[in-house]
Amino acid sequence: NAGVTQTPKFQVLKTGQSMTLQCAQDMNHNSMYWYRQDPGMGLRLIYYSASEGTTDKGEVPNGYNVSRLNKREFSLRLESAAPSQTSVYFCASSGAGIPYEQYFGPGTRLTVT
Amino acid sequence: AQRVTQPEKLLSVFKGAPVELKCNYSYSGSPELFWYVQYSRQRLQLLLRHISRESIKGFTADLNKGETSFHLKKPFAQEEDSAMYYCALYGYQKVTFGTGTKLQVIP
């Protein structure tokens, strides 16, 4: 099993450009999450999806949108990138049996200039 | 609202010295608490959870409800313990992470 995969690994955007970060998991998990990791701020939840067909805002949702395409895939979209969105983005998933044990992807390092 | 506080951004210890990474939480219900670790160039992974009362890689963590703490401890630090450590709390269908503590073990 690949676990949680993310694409791309690195991305540089100019202010105002848009892009979608892709995440997929092959563990048949119900819940999926998007976090951003910034120095001194730890991991902050952007959006999460408790099950297929549902999404909810986390701590820092502004400037982002998400799509739970199916049970496997959960994408994060930046419609108009801003320098404040420069960060490392992590996708995670968790199973129904143990909803609090999260499995993380390798991360996407995004720079917005 | 739930909150996790890790007061130290960086903790430097010598190899063989004891380690204690502090974590305090705020939560109105009965908490589910965890420690995650991120080694250099690796993804975050679960280290241990309080309900298991387990010891992983020599680390233990005890939940103290009176002090609302879940400190991570290891009696003798090893160089391979150098990593970023995150305390996390599960509640209200989501996990809240602390800001993390970077542990640096000096040879």
Backbone of each chain as ProteinMPNN parsed JSONL, in Angstrom:
{"seq_chain_A": "NAGVTQTPKFQVLKTGQSMTLQCAQDMNHNSMYWYRQDPGMGLRLIYYSASEGTTDKGEVPNGYNVSRLNKREFSLRLESAAPSQTSVYFCASSGAGIPYEQYFGPGTRLTVT", "coords_chain_A": {"N_chain_A": [[0.837, -1.216, 0.0], [0.465, 2.236, -0.791], [-0.249, 4.148, 0.974], [-0.777, 7.414, 1.987], [-0.712, 9.671, -0.589], [0.651, 12.556, -2.199], [0.474, 15.157, -4.593], [1.646, 18.102, -6.27], [5.141, 17.63, -5.238], [6.678, 19.876, -4.895], [6.091, 23.34, -5.538], [6.019, 26.414, -7.215], [4.419, 29.45, -7.244], [3.058, 32.403, -8.729], [1.811, 35.405, -7.314], [-1.682, 35.518, -7.301], [-2.06, 33.45, -9.097], [-3.612, 30.256, -9.685], [-4.023, 26.965, -8.273], [-4.236, 23.395, -7.805], [-3.889, 21.128, -5.196], [-3.266, 17.739, -4.945], [-4.494, 14.819, -3.308], [-4.428, 11.472, -2.275], [-5.585, 8.393, -0.87], [-5.087, 4.981, -0.038], [-6.153, 3.36, 1.894], [-8.727, 2.912, 2.52], [-9.925, 4.769, 4.178], [-12.277, 6.767, 5.973], [-12.139, 9.474, 6.726], [-10.557, 12.539, 5.815], [-7.98, 15.043, 5.65], [-6.687, 18.395, 5.415], [-3.767, 20.122, 6.142], [-1.73, 22.946, 7.022], [1.68, 23.705, 7.497], [3.628, 25.791, 9.312], [6.533, 27.587, 10.336], [6.874, 27.835, 13.815], [4.165, 27.869, 14.118], [3.106, 25.42, 14.026], [0.998, 22.677, 13.102], [-1.81, 23.476, 11.285], [-5.234, 23.104, 10.831], [-6.868, 23.126, 7.762], [-9.081, 22.357, 6.096], [-11.431, 19.664, 6.455], [-12.703, 16.366, 5.827], [-15.121, 14.419, 6.927], [-16.398, 12.246, 5.923], [-17.101, 10.649, 2.771], [-18.45, 12.955, 0.529], [-18.891, 14.968, 2.326], [-17.657, 18.042, 3.636], [-15.794, 20.194, 5.802], [-14.982, 23.295, 7.388], [-11.811, 24.092, 8.773], [-9.411, 25.399, 11.006], [-8.12, 27.458, 9.556], [-9.459, 28.326, 6.954], [-9.722, 30.305, 5.021], [-9.249, 31.464, 1.719], [-8.943, 29.072, 0.534], [-10.298, 26.153, -1.089], [-11.996, 22.993, -1.107], [-12.364, 19.651, -2.389], [-14.014, 16.662, -2.066], [-13.535, 14.171, -3.861], [-14.055, 11.471, -4.161], [-14.082, 8.484, -2.16], [-11.368, 8.028, -1.934], [-9.946, 10.32, -2.726], [-8.984, 13.69, -2.071], [-8.946, 16.963, -2.665], [-7.202, 20.106, -2.616], [-7.71, 23.466, -3.264], [-6.258, 26.455, -4.367], [-7.471, 29.44, -5.165], [-6.64, 32.029, -5.832], [-3.584, 32.652, -5.41], [-1.663, 33.823, -2.621], [1.159, 35.486, -1.082], [1.088, 34.899, 1.649], [0.233, 32.343, 1.734], [2.335, 30.73, 1.343], [3.836, 27.829, 2.322], [4.105, 24.582, 3.882], [2.18, 21.94, 2.874], [0.144, 19.45, 4.178], [-1.538, 16.438, 3.677], [-3.816, 14.228, 5.251], [-5.181, 11.15, 6.495], [-7.716, 9.222, 8.168], [-9.031, 6.286, 9.772], [-12.305, 4.783, 10.226], [-12.45, 3.144, 12.409], [-10.433, 3.903, 14.164], [-10.536, 6.907, 14.627], [-8.872, 8.998, 15.359], [-6.222, 8.464, 14.877], [-3.979, 9.521, 12.692], [-2.817, 9.317, 9.336], [-0.201, 10.489, 7.469], [0.578, 12.289, 4.444], [3.47, 12.922, 2.315], [3.807, 15.632, 2.028], [3.547, 18.916, 0.485], [5.544, 21.392, -0.726], [4.972, 24.681, -0.988], [5.577, 27.7, -2.599], [4.811, 31.063, -2.821], [5.27, 33.78, -4.798]], "CA_chain_A": [[0.0, 0.0, 0.0], [1.222, 3.479, -0.851], [-0.653, 5.004, 2.091], [-1.276, 8.711, 1.545], [0.175, 10.28, -1.583], [0.352, 13.948, -2.525], [1.163, 15.756, -5.737], [3.069, 17.854, -6.499], [5.986, 17.732, -4.045], [7.11, 21.265, -4.828], [5.41, 24.215, -6.488], [6.215, 27.851, -7.069], [3.354, 30.19, -7.901], [3.074, 33.849, -8.615], [0.609, 35.95, -6.682], [-2.847, 35.556, -8.169], [-2.232, 32.212, -9.83], [-4.386, 29.225, -8.99], [-3.549, 25.596, -8.426], [-4.897, 22.371, -6.991], [-3.048, 20.102, -4.593], [-3.98, 16.47, -4.983], [-4.218, 13.865, -2.242], [-5.144, 10.2, -2.409], [-5.22, 7.369, 0.103], [-5.539, 3.646, -0.441], [-6.395, 2.604, 3.119], [-10.173, 2.848, 2.715], [-10.282, 5.619, 5.307], [-13.418, 7.661, 5.76], [-11.846, 10.882, 6.981], [-9.342, 13.102, 5.216], [-7.677, 16.353, 6.217], [-5.613, 19.21, 4.873], [-3.107, 20.978, 7.109], [-0.558, 23.678, 6.615], [2.708, 23.714, 8.534], [4.44, 26.993, 9.256], [7.446, 27.685, 11.487], [6.334, 28.472, 15.005], [2.697, 27.784, 14.157], [2.717, 24.023, 14.071], [0.079, 22.216, 12.069], [-3.125, 24.081, 11.399], [-6.203, 22.437, 9.984], [-7.49, 24.015, 6.777], [-10.385, 21.735, 5.854], [-11.463, 18.233, 6.624], [-13.858, 15.664, 5.29], [-15.357, 13.293, 7.837], [-16.814, 11.106, 5.106], [-17.313, 10.995, 1.37], [-19.599, 13.812, 0.312], [-18.966, 16.055, 3.302], [-16.439, 18.799, 3.949], [-15.997, 21.208, 6.838], [-13.864, 24.215, 7.589], [-10.97, 23.935, 9.938], [-8.987, 26.609, 11.703], [-7.657, 28.504, 8.636], [-9.98, 27.964, 5.636], [-9.821, 31.416, 4.07], [-8.357, 31.416, 0.573], [-8.874, 27.68, 0.063], [-11.493, 25.349, -1.292], [-11.671, 21.574, -1.164], [-13.312, 18.743, -3.031], [-13.844, 15.228, -1.761], [-13.933, 13.638, -5.165], [-14.57, 10.128, -3.876], [-13.552, 8.092, -0.857], [-9.912, 7.998, -1.985], [-9.277, 11.558, -3.111], [-9.386, 14.937, -1.398], [-8.074, 17.974, -3.259], [-7.188, 21.451, -2.031], [-7.526, 24.434, -4.332], [-5.985, 27.862, -4.094], [-8.056, 30.131, -6.316], [-5.815, 33.193, -6.14], [-2.541, 32.475, -4.407], [-1.074, 34.988, -1.968], [2.412, 35.128, -0.393], [0.786, 34.348, 2.976], [-0.058, 30.917, 1.589], [3.602, 29.996, 1.282], [3.781, 26.905, 3.445], [4.144, 23.159, 3.543], [0.821, 21.433, 3.008], [0.053, 18.021, 4.437], [-2.804, 15.738, 3.645], [-3.833, 13.095, 6.173], [-6.427, 10.399, 6.518], [-7.897, 8.377, 9.346], [-10.044, 5.28, 9.568], [-13.483, 4.871, 11.079], [-12.24, 2.409, 13.65], [-9.582, 4.706, 15.047], [-10.63, 8.184, 13.899], [-7.911, 9.986, 15.762], [-4.872, 8.129, 14.433], [-3.903, 10.053, 11.349], [-1.705, 8.911, 8.481], [0.127, 11.693, 6.724], [1.306, 12.261, 3.197], [4.838, 13.462, 2.404], [3.798, 17.094, 2.022], [3.804, 19.731, -0.708], [6.156, 22.677, -0.355], [4.46, 25.701, -1.897], [6.095, 29.063, -2.462], [4.077, 32.05, -3.608], [6.126, 34.982, -4.892]], "C_chain_A": [[0.862, 1.252, 0.0], [0.896, 4.376, 0.331], [-1.297, 6.274, 1.564], [-0.252, 9.323, 0.586], [-0.3, 11.689, -1.902], [1.124, 14.348, -3.774], [0.741, 17.213, -5.862], [3.85, 17.876, -5.188], [6.446, 19.164, -3.825], [6.335, 22.077, -5.862], [5.758, 25.652, -6.164], [5.128, 28.544, -7.883], [3.629, 31.677, -7.806], [1.767, 34.292, -7.987], [-0.523, 36.038, -7.703], [-3.078, 34.3, -8.982], [-3.047, 31.223, -8.995], [-3.737, 27.864, -9.196], [-4.322, 24.668, -7.498], [-3.857, 21.382, -6.499], [-3.88, 18.827, -4.501], [-3.547, 15.568, -3.83], [-5.051, 12.618, -2.476], [-4.654, 9.233, -1.341], [-5.827, 6.035, -0.327], [-5.805, 2.75, 0.761], [-7.879, 2.487, 3.442], [-10.63, 3.663, 3.927], [-11.45, 6.529, 4.969], [-13.027, 9.13, 5.808], [-10.536, 11.313, 6.34], [-9.212, 14.558, 5.636], [-6.621, 17.068, 5.375], [-5.096, 20.132, 5.968], [-2.067, 21.837, 6.388], [0.401, 23.755, 7.794], [3.6, 24.922, 8.322], [5.329, 27.061, 10.488], [6.803, 28.43, 12.647], [4.824, 28.389, 15.145], [2.214, 26.341, 14.243], [1.857, 23.646, 12.881], [-1.277, 22.855, 12.294], [-4.055, 23.47, 10.361], [-6.88, 23.436, 9.054], [-8.936, 23.577, 6.524], [-10.286, 20.26, 6.194], [-12.754, 17.674, 6.057], [-14.053, 14.417, 6.138], [-15.796, 12.046, 7.083], [-17.014, 11.585, 3.674], [-18.576, 11.836, 1.231], [-19.748, 14.943, 1.299], [-17.624, 16.734, 3.451], [-16.775, 19.859, 4.978], [-14.756, 22.057, 6.975], [-13.101, 23.862, 8.853], [-10.636, 25.285, 10.522], [-8.674, 27.762, 10.75], [-8.15, 28.253, 7.217], [-9.927, 29.074, 4.579], [-8.785, 31.317, 2.963], [-8.236, 30.037, -0.043], [-10.268, 27.123, -0.193], [-11.066, 23.892, -1.399], [-12.76, 20.818, -1.912], [-12.996, 17.326, -2.588], [-14.413, 14.5, -2.966], [-14.567, 12.258, -5.049], [-13.935, 9.726, -2.547], [-12.03, 8.209, -0.817], [-9.282, 9.377, -2.07], [-9.872, 12.809, -2.463], [-8.439, 16.014, -1.885], [-8.255, 19.324, -2.575], [-6.868, 22.447, -3.132], [-7.258, 25.817, -3.779], [-6.456, 28.635, -5.317], [-7.196, 31.306, -6.763], [-4.713, 33.26, -5.082], [-1.986, 33.806, -3.895], [0.213, 34.559, -1.26], [2.184, 34.518, 0.99], [0.455, 32.857, 2.924], [1.202, 30.092, 1.316], [3.698, 29.13, 2.524], [4.085, 25.497, 2.947], [2.761, 22.599, 3.848], [0.851, 19.914, 3.164], [-1.381, 17.558, 4.329], [-2.706, 14.574, 4.622], [-5.163, 12.378, 6.06], [-6.504, 9.593, 7.802], [-9.087, 7.459, 9.116], [-11.195, 5.41, 10.541], [-13.243, 4.182, 12.412], [-11.421, 3.189, 14.65], [-9.519, 6.1, 14.431], [-9.549, 9.181, 14.256], [-6.495, 9.649, 15.373], [-4.767, 8.511, 12.973], [-2.646, 9.567, 10.636], [-1.446, 10.06, 7.52], [0.799, 11.388, 5.388], [2.665, 12.921, 3.365], [4.903, 14.973, 2.377], [4.057, 17.699, 0.658], [4.359, 21.06, -0.23], [5.777, 23.703, -1.405], [5.07, 27.053, -1.578], [5.312, 29.972, -3.387], [4.887, 33.344, -3.615], [5.332, 36.204, -5.341]], "O_chain_A": [[1.868, 1.323, 0.706], [1.675, 5.27, 0.663], [-2.251, 6.219, 0.788], [0.923, 9.469, 0.922], [-1.497, 11.977, -1.878], [2.265, 13.937, -3.984], [-0.415, 17.538, -5.588], [3.267, 18.12, -4.131], [6.586, 19.607, -2.685], [5.971, 21.57, -6.923], [5.79, 26.057, -5.003], [4.944, 28.255, -9.066], [4.342, 32.142, -6.916], [0.742, 33.623, -8.12], [-0.352, 36.555, -8.807], [-4.172, 34.096, -9.507], [-3.151, 31.344, -7.774], [-3.004, 27.643, -10.16], [-4.967, 25.101, -6.543], [-3.051, 20.865, -7.272], [-5.024, 18.833, -4.047], [-2.382, 15.56, -3.432], [-6.227, 12.696, -2.83], [-3.485, 9.241, -0.956], [-6.918, 5.973, -0.894], [-5.698, 1.527, 0.665], [-8.247, 2.015, 4.518], [-11.587, 3.302, 4.611], [-11.593, 6.996, 3.84], [-13.526, 9.937, 5.024], [-9.552, 10.574, 6.32], [-10.203, 15.222, 5.938], [-5.787, 16.442, 4.72], [-5.864, 20.827, 6.632], [-1.595, 21.5, 5.302], [-0.021, 23.859, 8.946], [4.246, 25.059, 7.283], [4.923, 26.637, 11.57], [6.258, 29.521, 12.476], [4.265, 28.791, 16.166], [1.039, 26.087, 14.505], [1.975, 24.219, 11.798], [-1.828, 22.775, 13.392], [-3.713, 23.337, 9.186], [-7.399, 24.46, 9.497], [-9.879, 24.344, 6.72], [-9.199, 19.683, 6.218], [-13.738, 18.382, 5.841], [-13.257, 13.48, 6.079], [-15.592, 10.925, 7.549], [-17.087, 12.785, 3.412], [-19.635, 11.479, 1.747], [-20.626, 15.791, 1.144], [-16.579, 16.086, 3.401], [-17.898, 20.362, 5.025], [-13.637, 21.612, 6.718], [-13.663, 23.405, 9.849], [-11.461, 26.198, 10.534], [-8.929, 28.92, 11.081], [-7.33, 27.987, 6.338], [-10.071, 28.808, 3.385], [-7.599, 31.114, 3.222], [-7.517, 29.847, -1.024], [-11.26, 27.553, 0.394], [-9.921, 23.592, -1.739], [-13.897, 21.272, -2.046], [-11.868, 16.851, -2.716], [-15.615, 14.254, -3.063], [-15.512, 11.935, -5.77], [-13.313, 10.556, -1.884], [-11.464, 8.468, 0.245], [-8.191, 9.587, -1.539], [-11.087, 12.953, -2.332], [-7.253, 15.989, -1.557], [-9.316, 19.633, -2.034], [-5.877, 22.297, -3.847], [-7.928, 26.287, -2.86], [-5.884, 28.49, -6.398], [-7.049, 31.543, -7.962], [-4.887, 33.842, -4.011], [-1.861, 34.776, -4.642], [0.348, 33.397, -0.877], [2.991, 33.713, 1.453], [0.404, 32.192, 3.958], [1.12, 28.885, 1.085], [3.647, 29.634, 3.646], [4.291, 25.265, 1.756], [2.24, 22.768, 4.951], [1.491, 19.2, 2.392], [-2.307, 18.202, 4.822], [-1.632, 13.998, 4.8], [-6.149, 12.941, 5.585], [-5.489, 9.318, 8.441], [-10.018, 7.786, 8.38], [-11.072, 6.076, 11.569], [-13.784, 4.603, 13.435], [-11.685, 3.14, 15.852], [-8.533, 6.435, 13.774], [-9.331, 10.134, 13.508], [-5.616, 10.497, 15.529], [-5.396, 7.893, 12.114], [-1.577, 9.425, 11.23], [-2.356, 10.541, 6.845], [1.486, 10.379, 5.227], [2.98, 13.427, 4.443], [5.95, 15.548, 2.673], [4.691, 17.093, -0.206], [3.735, 21.763, 0.564], [6.198, 23.618, -2.558], [5.077, 27.491, -0.428], [5.164, 29.697, -4.578], [5.154, 33.927, -2.564], [5.895, 37.292, -5.471]]}, "seq_chain_B": "AQRVTQPEKLLSVFKGAPVELKCNYSYSGSPELFWYVQYSRQRLQLLLRHISRESIKGFTADLNKGETSFHLKKPFAQEEDSAMYYCALYGYQKVTFGTGTKLQVIP", "coords_chain_B": {"N_chain_B": [[-13.822, 25.26, 23.091], [-10.96, 23.528, 21.859], [-7.559, 23.219, 22.802], [-4.036, 22.99, 22.37], [-0.97, 23.232, 23.936], [2.41, 23.705, 23.507], [5.081, 24.639, 25.13], [7.789, 24.956, 24.552], [9.87, 25.784, 21.862], [12.248, 24.8, 21.0], [14.284, 22.233, 22.204], [17.215, 21.35, 23.617], [19.338, 18.734, 24.366], [21.899, 16.71, 25.889], [23.285, 13.698, 24.602], [22.222, 10.772, 26.205], [21.161, 12.077, 28.349], [18.198, 12.835, 30.321], [14.955, 13.337, 28.827], [12.27, 15.611, 28.516], [9.428, 16.534, 27.022], [7.165, 19.064, 26.937], [3.61, 19.262, 27.203], [0.516, 20.786, 27.306], [-3.019, 20.892, 27.674], [-6.319, 22.006, 26.692], [-9.566, 21.221, 27.16], [-12.963, 20.372, 27.205], [-14.156, 17.906, 27.571], [-13.513, 14.364, 27.976], [-10.252, 13.763, 27.207], [-8.568, 12.599, 24.215], [-5.369, 11.888, 23.67], [-2.234, 12.381, 21.965], [1.093, 11.782, 20.716], [2.918, 12.9, 17.995], [5.575, 12.413, 15.652], [8.118, 13.867, 13.649], [10.647, 13.041, 11.736], [13.698, 14.157, 10.188], [13.141, 15.007, 6.849], [11.133, 13.16, 6.607], [7.742, 11.944, 6.74], [5.105, 12.987, 8.969], [4.395, 10.949, 11.751], [2.568, 8.752, 13.882], [3.558, 8.568, 17.227], [2.937, 7.787, 19.913], [-0.021, 7.017, 21.862], [-2.227, 8.005, 24.461], [-4.14, 6.241, 25.434], [-3.2, 3.736, 25.0], [-1.155, 3.354, 26.703], [1.529, 2.788, 26.231], [5.026, 2.136, 25.533], [7.108, 3.568, 23.294], [9.949, 3.341, 21.368], [11.347, 3.879, 23.668], [10.101, 6.077, 24.717], [7.641, 7.512, 26.851], [4.397, 8.628, 27.91], [2.356, 10.235, 30.155], [-0.966, 10.811, 30.992], [-2.13, 13.508, 32.755], [-4.775, 14.481, 34.289], [-5.444, 16.3, 36.238], [-3.511, 18.313, 36.069], [-3.848, 18.884, 33.478], [-2.055, 17.87, 31.496], [0.264, 16.268, 29.254], [2.932, 15.157, 29.087], [5.869, 14.216, 27.291], [8.278, 11.738, 27.772], [11.633, 10.525, 28.148], [14.11, 8.468, 29.428], [16.839, 8.369, 28.671], [18.346, 10.131, 26.273], [18.818, 9.63, 22.756], [20.832, 10.089, 19.796], [19.357, 9.646, 17.499], [16.862, 10.409, 18.236], [16.483, 13.003, 17.655], [14.324, 15.288, 16.307], [11.158, 16.652, 15.183], [8.55, 17.176, 17.392], [5.149, 16.7, 17.959], [2.391, 17.4, 19.955], [-0.931, 16.23, 20.237], [-4.497, 16.532, 20.208], [-7.53, 14.816, 20.183], [-10.801, 15.686, 19.463], [-14.262, 16.578, 19.159], [-14.578, 15.602, 16.561], [-12.211, 16.201, 15.219], [-8.645, 16.64, 14.961], [-6.465, 18.489, 16.973], [-3.448, 20.115, 16.798], [-0.438, 20.857, 18.615], [2.06, 23.495, 18.589], [4.474, 22.365, 18.235], [7.66, 20.959, 19.174], [11.055, 21.177, 18.696], [13.36, 18.736, 19.068], [16.669, 18.483, 19.895], [19.359, 16.465, 19.993], [22.423, 16.421, 21.392], [25.554, 15.182, 20.478]], "CA_chain_B": [[-12.767, 25.086, 22.094], [-9.845, 22.719, 22.333], [-6.27, 23.857, 22.57], [-2.855, 22.247, 22.796], [0.143, 24.157, 24.111], [3.767, 23.18, 23.691], [5.746, 25.904, 25.438], [9.18, 25.034, 24.069], [10.054, 25.597, 20.427], [13.475, 24.029, 20.833], [14.835, 21.632, 23.409], [18.513, 20.741, 23.337], [19.852, 17.905, 25.464], [23.038, 15.881, 25.52], [23.052, 12.265, 24.487], [22.243, 10.097, 27.493], [20.431, 12.874, 29.35], [16.737, 12.637, 30.248], [14.199, 14.257, 27.979], [10.853, 15.816, 28.817], [8.781, 17.484, 26.124], [5.946, 19.451, 27.642], [2.356, 19.453, 26.474], [-0.67, 21.061, 28.111], [-4.186, 20.94, 26.811], [-7.57, 22.562, 27.189], [-10.662, 20.488, 26.516], [-14.027, 20.256, 28.201], [-14.546, 16.519, 27.762], [-12.425, 13.44, 28.29], [-9.402, 13.916, 26.02], [-7.76, 11.563, 23.577], [-4.12, 12.623, 23.413], [-1.246, 11.671, 21.157], [2.328, 12.422, 20.291], [3.386, 12.599, 16.65], [6.977, 12.767, 15.453], [8.529, 14.074, 12.255], [12.087, 12.998, 11.547], [14.141, 14.958, 9.053], [12.803, 14.532, 5.511], [10.125, 12.107, 6.659], [6.394, 12.423, 7.035], [4.646, 12.85, 10.355], [3.882, 9.622, 12.095], [2.138, 8.622, 15.261], [4.55, 7.989, 18.123], [2.176, 7.019, 20.895], [-1.301, 7.577, 22.297], [-2.311, 7.784, 25.904], [-5.013, 5.129, 25.807], [-2.471, 2.479, 24.877], [-0.207, 3.283, 27.812], [2.642, 2.019, 25.69], [6.322, 2.787, 25.419], [7.596, 3.431, 21.928], [11.321, 3.852, 21.228], [11.781, 4.335, 24.976], [9.302, 7.216, 25.133], [6.37, 7.303, 27.515], [3.667, 9.862, 28.192], [1.266, 9.996, 31.097], [-2.0, 11.842, 31.024], [-2.41, 14.044, 34.082], [-5.984, 15.287, 34.102], [-5.451, 17.404, 37.192], [-2.66, 19.373, 35.544], [-4.144, 18.934, 32.027], [-0.777, 17.744, 30.814], [0.575, 14.986, 28.613], [4.342, 15.353, 28.777], [6.574, 13.073, 26.686], [9.52, 11.548, 28.521], [12.533, 9.428, 27.825], [15.167, 8.576, 30.44], [18.185, 8.548, 28.108], [18.192, 10.567, 24.882], [19.707, 9.118, 21.716], [20.954, 11.031, 18.682], [18.279, 9.399, 16.532], [15.617, 11.016, 18.723], [16.382, 14.368, 17.14], [13.155, 15.363, 15.415], [10.112, 17.585, 15.592], [7.522, 16.434, 18.116], [3.87, 17.403, 18.076], [1.351, 16.884, 20.818], [-2.206, 16.392, 19.539], [-5.694, 16.177, 20.972], [-8.698, 14.508, 19.364], [-12.078, 16.029, 20.053], [-15.206, 17.222, 18.242], [-14.346, 15.04, 15.228], [-10.988, 16.612, 14.56], [-7.431, 16.63, 15.764], [-5.797, 19.778, 17.136], [-2.022, 19.929, 17.067], [0.336, 21.932, 19.209], [2.968, 24.171, 17.665], [5.637, 21.524, 18.016], [8.949, 21.189, 19.843], [12.175, 20.537, 18.016], [14.317, 18.12, 19.993], [18.02, 18.368, 19.349], [20.211, 15.682, 20.884], [23.818, 16.775, 21.115], [26.406, 13.992, 20.718]], "C_chain_B": [[-11.636, 24.258, 22.696], [-8.536, 23.376, 21.951], [-5.159, 22.968, 23.092], [-1.683, 23.223, 22.833], [1.433, 23.4, 24.33], [4.66, 24.398, 23.899], [7.154, 26.06, 24.868], [9.237, 24.828, 22.562], [11.239, 24.674, 20.159], [13.926, 23.505, 22.185], [16.116, 20.918, 23.025], [18.992, 19.982, 24.559], [21.06, 17.131, 24.956], [22.613, 14.42, 25.446], [23.198, 11.613, 25.86], [21.505, 10.842, 28.595], [18.933, 12.577, 29.244], [16.077, 13.726, 29.409], [12.774, 14.374, 28.503], [10.331, 16.907, 27.892], [7.41, 17.786, 26.707], [4.762, 19.659, 26.698], [1.245, 19.7, 27.485], [-1.858, 21.231, 27.183], [-5.354, 21.612, 27.514], [-8.688, 21.897, 26.422], [-11.701, 20.193, 27.564], [-14.416, 18.809, 28.491], [-13.383, 15.655, 28.212], [-11.503, 13.354, 27.08], [-8.802, 12.614, 25.507], [-6.495, 12.268, 23.116], [-3.077, 11.744, 22.769], [0.035, 12.484, 21.044], [2.665, 11.915, 18.887], [4.831, 13.065, 16.537], [7.248, 12.922, 13.964], [10.048, 14.111, 12.207], [12.444, 13.76, 10.278], [13.812, 14.269, 7.733], [11.842, 13.346, 5.509], [8.764, 12.701, 6.981], [6.073, 12.256, 8.52], [4.113, 11.444, 10.587], [3.522, 9.599, 13.572], [3.242, 7.974, 16.086], [3.851, 7.153, 19.188], [0.893, 7.75, 21.261], [-1.56, 7.161, 23.731], [-3.152, 6.569, 26.257], [-4.283, 3.8, 25.75], [-1.508, 2.257, 26.033], [1.036, 2.489, 27.418], [3.931, 2.83, 25.749], [6.845, 2.501, 24.025], [8.964, 4.08, 21.842], [11.819, 4.435, 22.55], [11.018, 5.533, 25.513], [8.029, 6.757, 25.84], [5.71, 8.651, 27.724], [2.499, 9.51, 29.094], [0.296, 11.155, 31.068], [-2.262, 12.235, 32.47], [-3.592, 14.994, 33.95], [-6.023, 16.47, 35.061], [-4.652, 18.592, 36.694], [-2.913, 19.61, 34.05], [-2.852, 18.888, 31.227], [-0.605, 16.345, 30.25], [2.026, 15.08, 28.144], [4.969, 14.065, 28.254], [7.94, 12.949, 27.349], [10.321, 10.377, 27.981], [13.718, 9.539, 28.773], [16.556, 8.878, 29.867], [18.066, 8.899, 26.614], [19.243, 9.945, 23.968], [19.747, 10.109, 20.563], [19.803, 10.865, 17.685], [16.922, 9.915, 17.007], [15.45, 12.446, 18.229], [15.302, 14.438, 16.077], [12.252, 16.477, 15.914], [9.0, 16.761, 16.224], [6.277, 17.304, 18.285], [2.953, 16.663, 19.038], [0.014, 17.155, 20.13], [-3.356, 15.901, 20.404], [-6.829, 15.903, 19.995], [-9.967, 14.872, 20.127], [-12.943, 16.712, 19.019], [-14.89, 16.861, 16.789], [-13.114, 15.574, 14.521], [-9.827, 16.602, 15.547], [-6.834, 18.032, 15.793], [-4.356, 19.523, 17.546], [-1.451, 21.131, 17.815], [1.292, 22.509, 18.176], [4.273, 23.408, 17.458], [6.849, 21.938, 18.828], [10.019, 20.448, 19.064], [13.142, 20.019, 19.071], [15.645, 17.941, 19.279], [18.873, 17.635, 20.374], [21.658, 15.887, 20.463], [24.722, 15.586, 21.434], [27.393, 14.202, 21.867]], "O_chain_B": [[-11.399, 24.295, 23.903], [-8.426, 24.012, 20.903], [-5.305, 22.287, 24.106], [-1.441, 23.951, 21.87], [1.536, 22.561, 25.225], [4.962, 25.113, 22.944], [7.648, 27.178, 24.723], [8.726, 23.838, 22.04], [11.231, 23.877, 19.221], [13.948, 24.233, 23.178], [16.107, 19.996, 22.209], [19.044, 20.531, 25.66], [21.224, 16.923, 23.754], [21.699, 13.981, 26.143], [24.163, 11.862, 26.582], [21.255, 10.283, 29.662], [18.457, 12.123, 28.204], [16.561, 14.853, 29.3], [12.151, 13.383, 28.882], [10.749, 18.062, 27.977], [6.603, 16.886, 26.94], [4.896, 20.153, 25.578], [1.056, 18.912, 28.412], [-1.71, 21.665, 26.041], [-5.379, 21.765, 28.735], [-8.761, 21.989, 25.196], [-11.371, 19.809, 28.686], [-14.956, 18.522, 29.559], [-12.397, 16.15, 28.758], [-11.938, 12.909, 26.018], [-8.564, 11.67, 26.26], [-6.551, 13.152, 22.261], [-3.032, 10.533, 22.988], [0.051, 13.698, 21.248], [2.696, 10.714, 18.619], [5.257, 13.988, 17.231], [6.686, 12.209, 13.133], [10.662, 15.104, 12.595], [11.6, 13.977, 9.409], [14.154, 13.106, 7.521], [11.75, 12.616, 4.522], [8.666, 13.837, 7.444], [6.709, 11.47, 9.223], [3.469, 10.846, 9.725], [4.092, 10.323, 14.389], [3.797, 6.949, 15.691], [4.133, 5.966, 19.347], [0.743, 8.944, 21.001], [-1.151, 6.081, 24.157], [-2.905, 5.926, 27.277], [-4.705, 2.835, 26.388], [-1.096, 1.13, 26.31], [1.521, 1.641, 28.167], [3.921, 4.038, 25.983], [7.004, 1.347, 23.626], [9.123, 5.246, 22.204], [12.618, 5.372, 22.557], [11.255, 5.964, 26.641], [7.423, 5.75, 25.474], [6.373, 9.688, 27.718], [1.743, 8.58, 28.81], [0.686, 12.321, 31.114], [-2.579, 11.389, 33.306], [-3.441, 16.15, 33.555], [-6.573, 17.521, 34.733], [-5.057, 19.741, 36.872], [-2.255, 20.45, 33.436], [-2.589, 19.751, 30.39], [-1.229, 15.382, 30.697], [2.303, 15.08, 26.944], [4.644, 12.969, 28.712], [8.671, 13.931, 27.472], [9.79, 9.403, 27.447], [14.284, 10.624, 28.908], [17.356, 9.563, 30.505], [17.722, 8.044, 25.798], [20.397, 9.76, 24.355], [18.807, 10.882, 20.37], [19.337, 11.843, 17.1], [15.943, 9.864, 16.263], [14.376, 13.03, 18.375], [15.36, 13.732, 15.07], [12.532, 17.144, 16.91], [8.561, 15.762, 15.655], [6.345, 18.463, 18.691], [2.77, 15.45, 18.936], [-0.156, 18.203, 19.506], [-3.208, 14.986, 21.215], [-7.058, 16.688, 19.075], [-10.185, 14.441, 21.26], [-12.431, 17.355, 18.102], [-14.931, 17.715, 15.904], [-12.994, 15.404, 13.308], [-10.001, 16.562, 16.765], [-6.714, 18.684, 14.756], [-4.082, 18.811, 18.512], [-1.918, 22.261, 17.665], [1.327, 22.063, 17.029], [5.081, 23.769, 16.602], [7.041, 23.116, 19.13], [9.905, 19.25, 18.805], [13.674, 20.789, 19.87], [15.729, 17.334, 18.212], [19.084, 18.123, 21.484], [22.056, 15.572, 19.342], [24.664, 15.042, 22.537], [28.169, 13.302, 22.187]]}, "name": "protein", "num_of_chains": 2, "seq": "NAGVTQTPKFQVLKTGQSMTLQCAQDMNHNSMYWYRQDPGMGLRLIYYSASEGTTDKGEVPNGYNVSRLNKREFSLRLESAAPSQTSVYFCASSGAGIPYEQYFGPGTRLTVTAQRVTQPEKLLSVFKGAPVELKCNYSYSGSPELFWYVQYSRQRLQLLLRHISRESIKGFTADLNKGETSFHLKKPFAQEEDSAMYYCALYGYQKVTFGTGTKLQVIP"}
